[in-house]
Amino acid sequence: MLKGLGGLGDMAKMMKSAQELQTKMAQMQEELSNLTVTGESGAGLVKATATAKGELTGLDIDPSIFNGDDKEVVEDLILAAVKDAQTKAAEKAQQEMASLTESMGLPKDIKLPF
């Protein structure tokens, strides 16, 4: 009599899993705001710190590079450090996402959010 309703249990399980994934995604987004990475250029003369979400939070410049004649070099070093920090932030976010999806039994290379 209820033979055709067997799939409803699977649907409820899928909905519960989707809600759990949504909750974990929100938690991960919050964690990414708290994780930091540091990008460097010029053998560490310029360091840029960013959250794993890519927000620049700090810049450290060694005073030895300040020379009026080297303005363009300093600008290039700053840009390189910021780009390095952003790249590391994206990699960290991707690692965290892969860890989350794998823990949920999803393929680690799945792209979320859909």
Stockholm file with secondary structure:
# STOCKHOLM 1.0

chainA/1-114         MLKGLGGLGDMAKMMKSAQELQTKMAQMQEELSNLTVTGESGAGLVKATATAKGELTGLDIDPSIFNGDDKEVVEDLILAAVKDAQTKAAEKAQQEMASLTESMGLPKDIKLPF
#=GR chainA/1-114 SS CCGGGHHHHHHHHHHHHHHHHHHHHHHHHHHHHHCEEEEEETTTTEEEEEETTSCEEEEEECGGGCCGGGHHHHHHHHHHHHHHHHHHHHHHHHHHHHHHHHHTTSCTTCCSCC
#=GC SS_cons         CCGGGHHHHHHHHHHHHHHHHHHHHHHHHHHHHHCEEEEEETTTTEEEEEETTSCEEEEEECGGGCCGGGHHHHHHHHHHHHHHHHHHHHHHHHHHHHHHHHHTTSCTTCCSCC
//
